[in-house]
Amino acid sequence: MAQSVRSKADEQFAATQKKAKQAQKEKDKAWQELTDRAARQKALRLAKEAADKEVADQIAAEKLAAKTKKSASAKKKAS
């Protein structure tokens, strides 16, 4: 009788351990998905910021070129 009680307790403990292990796997998977999504969003944000900076730099260069061109033509007229 004592053996069967211990055997039953061991089975219940094993079942509990299995459930705990499964729950931990699910939590780990959810955490990994969350970190993957965050990394993907960060990569997209950084790419967008780089593209925006490139466009802003290009616009600034065009404005500077236009300003220098106007300044040069003004100097020619003044001479």
Secondary structure, DSSP 8 states (H G I E B T S, - for coil): -HHHHHHHHHHHHHHHHHHHHHHHHHHHHHHHHHHHHHHHHHHHHHHHHHHHHHHHHHHHHHHHHHHHHHHHHHHHHH-
